[in-house]
Amino acid sequence: MTDEEPDEFDELPPVADDDATRQRDEHDLYLKAVNNSVRRRILELVTLEHRDVDELTQLLEGEGLVAPGGSIAFHLDLLAKAECICMTKDEDTGQEHIDVTQKGKIVDHFY
């Protein structure tokens, strides 16, 4: 398996004006985020142990989920927009750290 490139189904929908449509769109985005094997693995790895982006990238490369030198930015961005993770930057080191939110703890139910 290699790093998945975005396709026409991975485009994020525009924000809807009415609450029902917005809620449906948020639900669709959430399902898109967690129904991808690379993103589920990201959630699993970050849930097991606090990680920064560089460390996570190396782990995914080692598992063959991301091509060497590939980027996981697309996956992280989608997980963040779906409110499965939050990203913080360490001001001392400049490293970006990933924390799993309550929504991102879905991986507990996969195993």
Buried (B, 14 or more C-beta within 10 A) or exposed (E): EEBBEEEEEEEBEEEEEEEEEEEEBBEEBBEBBBEBEBBBBBBBBBBEEEBBBEBBBEBBBEEEBBEEEBEBEBBBBBBBBBBBBEBEEEEEEEBBBBEBBEBBEBBEEEE
